[in-house]
Amino acid sequence: MKEWKYCQENSDLILISGLQQLIKGKSQQLDFKCENCYGNYLISDKSQNWNYIGEAKSLLKRVRQHSKERTSTFFKNYVKSDLTNKLKISDFTFRTINTSIGRKELEEFGIVNIPANLNKFQLGKRNTFNQKSDKQLWNEIQKNHLEIIAQGEKYFDKISTFNWFEAKTQSNAGLYWVEHNSKGLIYIGESSNVNKRYLTHSGKTYFSALRRNLGENILGYKLQTIKGKKRYFAENEDIQITNFLKNCKIKTLPINFGRYELEEHLIRKHKPILNRKENK
C-alpha cells in the first residue's frame, strides 16, 4: 500500500494519473445527474477544448451550479473572454471523477497541465509535468485514502509548536495548527502558501478569517463593514487581536497531496472553536 510519505514525494505521478482518468471520462451534458460525492470535474466545449477544472465536496451541487448561467463561474468567465464566436452554456459538457483524497491538488495541477483557459484563480500553484504514470496509481491511492490520512495525522502530531511571532514558516502548501496558552487548540487551517497565510494572520484583519473569528467569537468585538462586507475591527481592537496571538503557538506541515482532506479530518476530530467549516 502506498503511504503518506510516498504521496508527498510522488504527488505529481499520482495527479497525472488522476488527470488522465478525468480527461478520458465519459462526456455528459451540463444537466446530467451525477453522484453527490467529493470529486473533481472538467468542463469542455464541443471542440474538446479543456476550458475549466474544479473541485467540490458535492459534485451534484456544483454541476447544478454550473448548469445555470446566473450561477456558473466558468460561464461568466467565458462571457468575459475575447472569443468572438460565443457559445451557449448548453454547448459545454462535463466530465467528473470521484476524489477521496487530493481533490484540491488535482484542481491546481489540472489548471497548469491541461491547461484550463477559463480558470482565473489558483494559477501557477503547481508545475507542468510530462512524465507518464501508471493509470491504476490514482485508484490505489483513492482506495486507501483513510489509511493515508491517518498516517498524515501522525506526521502532524510529531511536529513541535512555536510561539506565534517566533515561528519560521515556509512558502509551501500545507496545514497550520494554532493553539492558545490557556484556551488550547483554537484553529486549524490550510493554504497553498502557508507563509503568506501566516503573515496575513499576523497583520490586519481585513483578509484574515482567523482574526475575524478570533475578534468576534473570543474577544467579543463587532466587525465593521466595508463595501458591504464585514471585514475589519477598530484599530485598538486589531491591536488586541495581535496581542492575543502573542500568547498563541503555531505548527505547520508542508503537504503536496491531501491537505484539504487532512484538514477536514482534524477539524472534525478536534473541533477547534474558531473553525466553522467541518466543525459540525
ABEGO torsion letter per residue (X at the ends): XBBAAAAAAAAAAAAAAAAAAAAABBBBBAABBBBBBBEBBBBBBAAGBBABBBBBABAAAAAAAAABAAABAAAAAAAABABABBBBAAABBBBBBBBABGAAAAAAAAAAAOBBAABABGBGABBBBABBBBAAAAAAAAAAAAAAAAAAAAAAAABBBBBAAABBBBBBBEBBBBBBAAAEBABBBBBABAAAAAAAAABBAAABAAAAAAAAAAAGBBBBBBGGBBABBBAAAAAAAAAAAAABBBBBBBBABGAAAAAAAAAAAAGBAABABGBX
